Amino acid sequence: MTMQLHCFGESGNAYKVALALELTGTDWRPVFVDFFNGGTRTPEFRALNEMGEVPVLVDGDTVLTQSGVILDYLSSKTGKLGGRSAAERREVLRWLFWDNHKLSTQAGTVRFLANFLPEAKRPEGVIPFLQGRLKASYTILDAHLAGRDWIVGDGPTIADLSCCGYLYYPEPFGFDRADWPHIDRWLDRIAALPGWKHPYELMPGNPSDRA
């Protein structure tokens, strides 16, 4: 049965899941959610996900939300992109939780404020504050990747897909790959995996559609 991923191209959290679906060879199709025109606030969408967020994965009678939960589900179901031992699995989950709290949430917020929200509506001081927190997170990730190819173990896992989710987007939000050489090489390794695609190639929805 073909899985459905409710998503839009600008969403880094949806991209994590779309990328996992591709890299595991899962049969899936995107269902476009028109976020910028209120698509997550409709009664129909809230019936699907009361939290009013993408991604939402529908696999038959199973409906899942929150990218970390969905990534764990796909890894468990396909037997791919997970740790090879119980200890590695715990390490994968540790990095998923860290990413959700320290990296993706901050990156997604800064990117939205700096690129998709009118300047007059941007709260003063928030962008530089979050960029400072992001710099601390980039420092942790870059140091962790020094001397290793992947975040956990000797191959790609959902920890890599979670942490990379916002780092391929072209919109400026204060992340320059040249400043973080180990992250830069790691992103190249992920992009070299069979099935990798840029978020705007993998999901419908692109800033140019609204230009």
C-alpha positions as CSV (number, residue, x, y, z in Angstrom):
1,M,0.0,0.0,0.0
2,T,1.3,3.4,-1.0
3,M,2.0,5.7,2.0
4,Q,0.9,9.3,1.9
5,L,3.0,12.1,3.3
6,H,1.2,15.3,3.9
7,C,3.8,17.9,3.3
8,F,5.0,21.0,1.5
9,G,8.5,21.7,0.0
10,E,9.5,24.5,2.4
11,S,9.1,22.3,5.5
12,G,12.4,21.0,6.7
13,N,10.6,18.6,9.1
14,A,8.6,17.1,6.3
15,Y,11.8,16.9,4.2
16,K,13.4,14.6,6.8
17,V,10.5,12.1,6.4
18,A,10.4,12.4,2.6
19,L,14.1,11.7,2.5
20,A,13.7,8.7,4.7
21,L,10.9,7.4,2.5
22,E,13.2,7.7,-0.6
23,L,16.3,6.3,1.0
24,T,14.4,3.2,2.3
25,G,12.8,2.6,-1.1
26,T,9.3,2.9,0.4
27,D,6.3,3.3,-1.9
28,W,4.9,6.7,-1.1
29,R,3.4,9.9,-2.6
30,P,3.3,13.5,-1.4
31,V,0.0,15.2,-0.5
32,F,0.5,18.9,-0.8
33,V,-0.5,21.0,2.2
34,D,-0.9,24.7,1.3
35,F,0.6,26.0,4.5
36,F,1.0,29.6,3.3
37,N,-2.7,29.8,2.6
38,G,-3.9,28.3,5.8
39,G,-3.8,24.6,4.8
40,T,-2.9,23.4,8.3
41,R,-5.6,25.4,9.9
42,T,-8.6,23.9,8.2
43,P,-11.0,21.6,10.1
44,E,-10.1,18.8,7.6
45,F,-6.4,19.0,8.4
46,R,-7.0,19.4,12.1
47,A,-9.0,16.2,12.1
48,L,-5.9,14.5,10.6
49,N,-3.5,16.2,13.0
50,E,-4.9,18.2,16.0
51,M,-1.5,19.9,16.3
52,G,-1.9,21.6,13.0
53,E,1.5,20.7,11.6
54,V,3.2,18.8,8.9
55,P,4.5,16.2,8.4
56,V,1.7,13.7,8.7
57,L,2.3,10.1,7.4
58,V,-0.7,7.9,6.6
59,D,0.1,4.2,6.2
60,G,-3.2,2.4,5.9
61,D,-5.0,2.8,9.2
62,T,-1.9,4.2,10.9
63,V,-1.7,8.0,11.0
64,L,1.5,9.5,12.5
65,T,2.7,13.0,13.2
66,Q,5.9,14.6,14.5
67,S,9.0,13.9,12.3
68,G,11.0,12.0,15.0
69,V,8.1,9.6,15.6
70,I,7.7,9.0,11.9
71,L,11.4,8.5,11.3
72,D,11.5,5.9,14.1
73,Y,8.4,4.2,12.6
74,L,9.9,4.0,9.1
75,S,13.3,2.7,10.4
76,S,11.5,0.0,12.5
77,K,9.2,-1.0,9.7
78,T,11.8,-1.2,6.9
79,G,14.7,-2.4,9.1
80,K,16.9,0.4,7.6
81,L,18.5,3.6,8.9
82,G,18.5,2.4,12.5
83,G,21.2,1.5,14.9
84,R,22.8,-2.0,14.7
85,S,22.5,-2.6,18.5
86,A,20.3,-1.5,21.4
87,A,23.1,0.9,22.4
88,E,23.3,2.5,18.9
89,R,19.5,2.8,18.8
90,R,19.5,4.7,22.0
91,E,22.2,7.0,20.6
92,V,20.1,7.5,17.4
93,L,17.2,8.6,19.6
94,R,19.5,10.8,21.7
95,W,20.4,12.8,18.6
96,L,16.8,12.9,17.3
97,F,15.7,14.5,20.6
98,W,18.7,16.8,20.5
99,D,17.9,17.9,17.0
100,N,14.3,18.5,17.7
101,H,15.1,20.6,20.7
102,K,18.4,22.4,19.8
103,L,18.8,22.4,16.0
104,S,15.7,22.0,13.8
105,T,13.4,24.0,15.9
106,Q,15.7,27.0,16.0
107,A,16.7,26.7,12.4
108,G,13.1,26.4,11.2
109,T,12.0,29.4,13.2
110,V,14.9,31.6,12.0
111,R,14.5,30.6,8.4
112,F,10.7,31.3,8.6
113,L,11.2,34.7,10.2
114,A,14.0,35.8,7.9
115,N,12.5,34.6,4.6
116,F,8.8,34.0,4.8
117,L,7.5,36.6,7.3
118,P,7.2,40.2,6.3
119,E,9.9,42.3,7.8
120,A,7.4,44.5,9.7
121,K,6.1,41.5,11.5
122,R,9.5,40.1,12.7
123,P,9.9,40.4,16.4
124,E,12.8,42.5,17.3
125,G,15.9,40.7,18.5
126,V,14.6,37.2,18.0
127,I,16.6,36.3,14.9
128,P,20.0,37.2,16.3
129,F,19.2,35.5,19.6
130,L,18.2,32.2,17.9
131,Q,21.2,32.5,15.5
132,G,23.4,32.6,18.6
133,R,21.8,29.4,19.9
134,L,22.2,27.8,16.5
135,K,25.9,28.6,16.4
136,A,26.3,26.6,19.6
137,S,24.4,23.7,18.1
138,Y,26.5,23.8,14.9
139,T,29.6,23.8,17.0
140,I,28.4,20.6,18.8
141,L,27.5,18.9,15.6
142,D,30.6,19.9,13.7
143,A,32.9,18.7,16.6
144,H,30.9,15.4,16.8
145,L,31.4,14.8,13.1
146,A,35.2,15.3,13.3
147,G,36.8,12.0,12.5
148,R,33.5,10.2,11.7
149,D,31.4,9.9,8.6
150,W,28.0,9.6,10.3
151,I,26.4,10.7,13.5
152,V,25.9,7.2,14.9
153,G,27.8,4.1,13.9
154,D,29.4,3.4,10.5
155,G,26.4,4.1,8.2
156,P,23.6,6.6,7.8
157,T,20.7,6.5,10.2
158,I,17.6,8.5,10.9
159,A,19.8,10.7,13.2
160,D,21.6,12.0,10.2
161,L,18.3,12.6,8.3
162,S,16.8,14.5,11.3
163,C,19.8,16.7,11.8
164,C,20.3,17.6,8.2
165,G,16.7,18.5,7.5
166,Y,17.1,22.3,7.3
167,L,20.7,22.5,6.2
168,Y,20.2,22.0,2.4
169,Y,17.7,24.9,2.0
170,P,19.0,27.8,-0.1
171,E,17.2,30.6,1.9
172,P,19.7,32.4,4.1
173,F,19.2,32.0,7.9
174,G,22.8,32.3,9.2
175,F,24.1,28.9,8.3
176,D,27.2,28.9,5.9
177,R,28.5,25.4,5.2
178,A,32.0,26.9,4.6
179,D,32.2,27.8,8.3
180,W,31.6,24.2,9.4
181,P,33.9,21.8,7.4
182,H,32.9,18.6,9.1
183,I,29.2,19.4,8.7
184,D,29.9,20.3,5.1
185,R,31.5,17.0,4.3
186,W,28.8,15.1,6.1
187,L,26.1,16.9,4.0
188,D,28.0,15.9,0.9
189,R,28.0,12.3,2.1
190,I,24.3,12.3,2.6
191,A,23.6,13.9,-0.8
192,A,25.7,11.2,-2.4
193,L,23.4,8.4,-1.1
194,P,21.3,6.7,-3.7
195,G,17.8,8.3,-3.8
196,W,18.8,11.6,-2.2
197,K,17.0,14.6,-3.6
198,H,16.8,18.3,-2.8
199,P,13.7,19.2,-0.8
200,Y,12.3,21.3,-3.6
201,E,12.7,18.3,-5.9
202,L,11.2,15.8,-3.4
203,M,8.0,17.6,-2.3
204,P,5.6,20.0,-3.9
205,G,5.8,23.6,-2.8
206,N,8.5,26.2,-3.5
207,P,8.9,29.9,-2.8
208,S,9.0,30.5,-6.5
209,D,5.4,29.3,-6.7
210,R,4.4,32.4,-4.6
211,A,6.7,34.9,-6.3
